[in-house]
Each structure stands twice: as structure tokens, then as C-alpha cells.
Amino acid sequence: MTTSILEALIQLFALFAAGRGEEGVALGRDHAARYMRNQLPKPLVDDSLLRFDMLVEQFQKLPSQGADVHAKRLAKLSVKLLRTCSLINKGLEWHEKHVVVVRLMEFLHAIPSHETGQVFLGTVCESFTIDTDTREALHALVSGAVDASMVGNEGLFEVEPSFLGRRFGGRMMGLHLKAQNLFLLRTFDRGPIRVNHQEIRGDMVALLSPGGTLRDTTGGVLFHSELMSYRQQAVHNQQELVMRAEDVSHYFQFPNQQALHQFNLEARGGQLVGIMGGSGSGKSTMLGVLNGSTKPSFGTVRINGVDIHESPDQVAGWIGHVPQEDVLIAELTVEENLAFNAALSMGQTSHEARTLRVHEVLHQLGLWECRHLRVGSVTDKVISGGQRKRVNIGLELLRRPPVLFLDEPTSGLSSRDSEQILDLLKELTYNGQLVFAVLHQPSSDLFKMLDRLFLLDKGGHPVFWGNPLDAIQHFNTIASRVHAEHCECTACGNVNPEQLFDVIEAKTVDEYGRKTEERRTTPKEWKDFYTIMLGNALAPDDAPAGPLARASQVPSGAKQWWTYLQRDVLAKWRNRQYLLVNALEAPMLAAIMAWFMKFTPEEGAYAFRSSENIPAFLFISVIVALFLGLSVSAEEIFRDKALLCRERFLQLKWRHYIHAKMAVVAVVSAVHAMLFAGVSHLILEIPAFFWKHVAVLFAVSFFGNMLGLVISTTFNSVKVIYITIPILVIPQIIFGGAIVRFERFHPALTHADAVPWFGNMMASRWGFEALAVELARNNPYDASFMAWEDRIYRASWRRDFWVQEMKHCTDSLQVHAELVQSQRELSRWEGREVRWPWASVGEVDWQHVKDTYNAHYAEAFRERGRLRRLAGEGLVALKNRAHNYELWEWVLQDDRSQRAVIVDARWVQKAGPIHRIDALDKAWNATMYTPFKGWSEFRAPTHAFNVAVLFAMSLVLWATLALTPVLSAKLGRFKRS
């Protein structure tokens, strides 16, 4: 209050007291003194009263005899009154003007008023823009003469005796100033009352502000939050909201590591509950227990009789949580963050209604001016810390959860920003919401805003639950402090919350007067004081039997997926660095690799036919695709974990979030695959292989995407994630079949004619084999002759190696099986059923068998030659462009010393796997580089089959991701048991 406003107020009271005689002046002085004592320190009150006396004496000296003189005197006083009111209007808040009018009314009510007083009062009300209805309501409140027809007029009400019980003489009237949620109250108790520990006469109107308490002489207490809740139920017919925590205690690992000792609390809608305590006292754990994210080891937490841990679906949408850290998407604007959250939490409403609600919240939070600014991050600041906090709170305000939890909402903010945050939270309680906030070192004003305080000591010991101001008196009394009953400063009315921790954590001193590390009172002793003096127990449950109406408005599954997808795409699109790196990463790697691998012989220009690095390039391209897939997705879920933790209270489905992430990273991987293949093919001049190369790279990269999402879900540190990536990639290099042949690993782990189990688990093995086989067999040159090349190679193997082994075989059953297989092969070649002419194995003419295969060899050789001649002169150029010698050496493997080996009682072709077309070779038993895979008579080209296997491996990882919440819940129950 400025000195000019104070002077104006003194003049106002003096004007009303002047001309009323000694008794009237004394009463006016008394009312002015009462008003000043609630506004000013005692020395200033005394000075103000001296100034009041001087002004009254000055006004009394004005001549008043005679009608003309009296009129002139009244006119002068009226002009002075108008000037005084005009000056007051510039400095007093809206509710303070009402208090001034009430004090003037009380003065006029105590002294039989003449016409001048009522004229002056009308002038003041008009200057203060107090309308006639409000004036009548104030007059009724002061006089106590309330007509039944006036109740409800401009917020005037009479409190029902059933609500008051025996408090305050059993009767109370009130006027609700809705603009600032203040109450002007009049009790009919003969004794004095205390408002926030300041004494006021019982026949006077008291101002009860948020966080305030009203006490009578019998010890009865009425909290502002109780009265607010009462009015909400009476005016809006709201069902009362009651939250009860009964006999709750929690262990990190039972029976050791107790996090919270047994406590009870009951909080109701319309209350702002503060949770305070030192470091390690269990504040965040308690918040997690109360909001349902952590199930307590013992006890229950209920809202209107519904156990929030056992029946989470029944309280869906009831609970909101604002974590300590900012849970915002840095790339999106303030309005976009709110809009996407509205789409997820209010999905059953129209787009127009959601937009309107977002705009309401922006105005409510004072964020309208910065709505188009990016929220940024800690390292990329765009909006202030206070604005970030308000945006975080706004995410929960959108859907109006009946119960809201906030973890240190004022942490790191200035005192002004902190006050604005607490003002906002207090406003929420006026609408019947129940708000819990973990606070750290609140100021006096913030502390007095609280309706209830729960205080924890180290180790999770509850040491207080009740009115915040009573907490200071409670601990001061136990500590035997002087004037323990003085909770507030008698001069300024401030409280010092730090007193609580000064008393609770007070240290002992040694014989030298130095503080020791030992506390005077242990946490357990404080808990015992609390239990004995205040009672750590609950009254019988009188909460409503059933839950409130369902508050959840989450959209359908398709809308959830679409919202997640839009949000993720927009965030990535706004991140220019992300776009630039992802646009350049694949083509740059392709250009570097291809340029370095573009081998050119000394005697000529580069030709694809003579390039010796093509097999190595194909394998490295698979590894690059895997790495790119991993790098794209490895942080995706980890980065959103705080966001997901918050959105868990919306009861959204995990699978829709996962599917949206899969869609985004899959598109990025598809672009990577096309860019990598396009650039590398252009440099290395790889022919007619682009889309098949892209298909394999995408399949491998998508597998990497899924693997990255799994590790992103599993680990809680980005460092661990990026340490894990090499651990996953290096085995893919070693066991991919390109660096080391599978049969050259440890004999105990390998198979004579099949890829070992650890090779089949490698995505690189399936990807590299698909590329090598497809480029070798189905390039524009070799594809034309491949059917005859297969027969030439197979017939020569039968003739030169298989027949020789069969001649010396003594196992008749094995010989019979081999001959049957030979008949099937010949039947496929000749297009008719072929049977060997002899009746028994002992009569086999092996020379006839050899001649038969030699004939097929010669026929295939002739047909291949005929096709080559038909191709003409362009065949050489085509071979230079499409056929690669080095790749064929890899897939032929003619350097093997053994060309025929016996595996599972069957002779198999060891060399030339690229030409093995054997219907009995099953997919998982096939050797590397076989052109087809399948079961029984069903066969699929290796390229298509391997791509399908890669997607099947991704499907397994998808199932792992989809089951993550279920597995986590079961693991959590297992740990608790």
C-alpha cells in the first residue's frame, strides 16, 4: 500500500466520522483502527490514527449552521470524498474495496445514520463500481437481517447448521466474491473469532481468503477449502470427492528398505494439499503411491471407495500427474503441445471443441502471447522456465482431472513465477478439484495457500498431517519454543516454513558448543509425537459408495495411432538437424563406400565384371542397413519415457504408440534403403538390381528398427543404449557368413551341410545371402542360362563325384535312397517319370548311371551354347555389365577339397551351393547360397524367402514390444511377492 492510498483511506474514514459527535467519532476511529490493523504494522497503525484524529478535527471545523452553509459544507465534503475515492480506486484491489465498504457499513450500522452517511456510502459504492444488488447483499450481511428471498442474491448465502455443527454459534452467513474466491463471513457467536490467528469481534464481518482458517472460542475450525467445497456442492450440485489412504506403507524390497512408514490421510475435493520433507524423506515415492503409479506394499488408496491400484479402469481419467521434469516435445510450439495432448485426452469431443478448450487454457495460463513459440529444451531455451511449467500444467488442465498430482511444480522458478503457479493450482481447487503438490522451501504466501500439509521426515516417517499453520505451532510446542502459539508474525502476518525443518532437523551440540551430526529428535520420535498428539488414524469411511462419472475421453485406437503418428512426424519435421542428417547419412555412406570399392585394373577401365569388391560391398551394405535401422530407433522410446509415464494416466494403449513409431522409423528406413542403393548402384554400375537390393536393405533395416525399439524400451540410459549397439552389430559381422565361412567355426557349433543355429539368428546372414544369390543368378546375363548352368554343374557332380562314392558304398538302404533321389532329379530334367532299369541295388550298373548324367551334361552344354549364339555379339558387353567373377567365386565355392560329403545318411553336393536345387533341403537346414528354400515340394526363391524370414524376425521383436507392459506388470508383482 502506498502512502497516498493510505492517506486516502484515512480521509475516507474521517469523512464518515466527521460531524457525528464524540461517540460517533470514537466508533469511526475504532472501525478505522480495525481495518488498519489487518493491513499495517502496529507503528503505522498508531501514526494512521493520529492522522485520522487530525483530519476529523479539520472536517469538524467546517461551518455547518444554516441550510445554505450546511449545503456548502456537504458539497465540499462530497467533492473531497470523490477525490479520495478516485485515488483509492487506483491502488486498492477489487476485494479490498468491498472490505472498506463493509467497514463503513458496520460503522453506519453501529451509529444511527442520518441521510448524509447513506449519501456518502452511495457515492463510495458508485465510485468503487459496486452495484445495487451487491450493496444490498453487503448490507444484509452487516446487519444480519437476511430475508429468504435475498439468499443467493449476488453470492449471498447462509450456511446450514448441519455443516457447521456446534461451531460459531450454530449460524453463519457469507458472501462469496467469486472473482477472487474470497468469502466475507458473519458469525453470530458472541465471543471473538480468529481469522488466520488474528482476533476479530464476533459481530464483525471477516474476510476469509484462500488458505485461510476461521476459529471460534471453543476451538472450532473452518477452512477456506471446506467452505469452498460446501458452496460448490450447494451451487453446482456436485458429488463430493474423497480420497483416502488407509494404513499405507511401502517397501522397496520387503522386508528391507522401507520407503514409507504407515500413514493415513483423507483429502477432499477443493483442497490444495502440500507434501513437504527433506531429501530422502520419500516425497516422490508417496506421490507415486497416491497417484496409482506405484502399488504400496500394504494398505489401500481409494477415491470415492474405488481402489485405484486394484481397479485402474474405474478411475480412468480421474488422475492427472505433472512430473518434476518438463514433459514437452521441444520441437513443437506451445499450442501444438497442448493440441496433441487434447487429441489424446479429449478424443471423443470434436476438433472445434478441443481447439476451443486449448485456447481457454492458453488464456488461463497466460500463454496466449507465446502460443506460437517452440517450447525448446534446457539447452535450447525459447520460452522461460515459468512458462514451461505452466505448459506442463496445462497439459493436465485440458481434461480437468478431478485429482491432480504435481511433483515440485515451483522447483527452479523465481518467487514470482512460483506464486503464479500456486495461484493457478489454487484456482483449480475452487472448481472442486483435489490437488497434491510436492513443495520445496515455499515462501510465506505460498505456504499459506495450502489447505492441508503432509510432512515427511527422513526414511519416509510421517510426522504431520493437517492445517499448515497448525504444523508450526505443533512443532514449536514440542520443541518448547517461546511463544509457540504464535504461528505468524504479529507485525506483518508472515510465516516462516523453514521453522519446521529448523525444529525437525535440529542438531545436538557438544561440550564446546559445536553442532554435531546427531539429531535431537529422531524421525521415529517425531512420528511417535504425531501419532500420540494428533493421531495417525482415520475416522470411519463416509465416502460415497460409488465412483464419479467416468472422466476418461480417450479416442479410438485408430485415432490414437493417427495422433501419435502426426505428433512424431511433425516433431521430426521441425528438427532440421534430424532431417539433414537422415537425408545425407545413407547417400554419403553409399558414395564413400562405393567410390573406395570401385576397383579398376591397371590395364583398363572399370567394369562391373572384373570388380573384386562386389561381394564385400553387398555384405557391408547389409551391415550399414542394420546400423542405420538401429540408430534411427534406438532412442525413440527412451526419449519419450517421461511422456509415456505421464500419458499412462490417460489409459491410452501402448500398442498404438508402438505402431506409430514403427510406421515413422519404417518410412525413414525405406528412404535410407532407396538412397543407399541408388547412389551405390550409380557409382558401381550394378545392373537391374535396384528394387531387389532395396527390398533386402529395408527388411534388414526394419529388423534394426525393431531391435532398436526393444533396447530403447529396455534400458534407462542413453549411454547404455549406444554401448549396446556395437554389441549387437559386431556378432552380425562375424556370424553373417561373409567374413568366416560357417563350417570354419568351432566344430562343436557347426554343421557339415547347414548354416549353424547362431548363423540363422543373424539378420546379416539372411540379408547377405539374399543379395549374393539374387545378383549372381538373376542378373540380366546369367538369368538367361541359369537353368542349363544348374544342370551342367549338377550333372558333372553326379558323374564325377557322386557315382564314385556310390560304387564303394556298402549300405544298401543308403544306395536305394540315393537312387530314388536320382530318379526324381532326372524326372524333373526330362519332364517325364524316369526309373532305373535294374530290379535290385545289387544289380546297379554304375557305368550306365554315369553315362546318363554325362548325356545330360552334354545336352545342357549344347543348349547353353545355342542360347549364347542366339544372343549375338552383344553378349560379351552384357556379361561385362551384369556378370561378376568375384561374386561367382563366392557363391560357387569351388575351392573346397571335398565335393561330396555324407550328411544324415545322404550324399550331398558340398561345392557349388548356388546350383543346388534339392527339394528335400528345408529352409533351416539349407546350406549357404542355395538358390531355393522350402519344405517338401514347396520351394521359394532364396531372395523372397530370406526377406520373409527377416520380416518374421521383426515380427518376433514386435511381439516382444507389444508384451512389454504385461511383462513389466508381472515382473513388478513378482518382486512385490
Buried (B, 14 or more C-beta within 10 A) or exposed (E): EEEEBBBBBBBBBBBBBBBBEEEBBEBBBBBBBBBBBBBBBEEBBEBBBEBBBEBBEEBBEBEBEEEEEBEBBBEEBBEBBBEBBEBBBEBBEEBBBBBBBBBBBBBBBBBEBEEBBEBBBEBBBBBBEBEEEBBBBBBBBBEEEBEEEBEEBBBBBBBEEEBBEEBBBEBBBBBBBEEEBBBBBBBEBEEBBBBBBEEBBBBBBBBBBBBBBBBBBEEBBBBBBBBBBBBBBBEEEBBBBBBBBBBBBBBEEBEEEBBBBBBBBBBBBBBBBBBBBBEEBBBBBBBBBBBBBBBBBEBBBBBBBBBBBEEBEBBBBBBBBBBBEBBBBBBBBBBBBBBBBBBBBBBEBEEEEBBEBBBEBBEBBEBBEBBEBBBBBEEEEBBEBBBBBBBBBBBBBBBBBBBBBBBBBBBEBEEEBBBBBBEBBBBBBBBBBBBBBBBBEBBBBBBBBBBBBBBBBBBBBBBBBBBBBBBBBBBBBBBEBEEBEBBBEEEEBEBBBEBBBBBBBBEEEEEEEEEEEEBBBBBEBBBBBBBEEBEBEEEEEEBBEEBBEEBBBBBEEEBBBBBBBBBBBBBBEBBEEBEEEBEEBBBBBBBEBBEEBBBEEEEEEBBBBBBBBBBBBBBBBBBBBBBBBBBBBBBBBBEBEBBBEBBBBBBBBBBBBBBBBBBBBBEBBBBBBBBBBBBBBBBBBBBBBBEBBBBBBBBBBBBBBBBBBBBBBBBEEEEEBBEBBEEBBEBBBBBBBBEEEBBEBEEEEBBBBBBBEBBBBBBBBBBBBBBBBBBBBBBBBBEBBBBBBBBBBBBBBBBBBBBEBBEEEEEEEBBEBBBEBBBBBBEEBEEEEBEBEEEEBEEBEEEEBBEBBBEBBEBBBEBBEEBBEEBEEEBEEBBBBBBBEBBBEBBBBEEBEEBBBBBEEBBBBBBBBBBBBBBEBEBEBBBBBBBBBBBEEEBBBBBBBBBBBBBEBBEEBBEBBEEBBEEEEEEEEEEEE
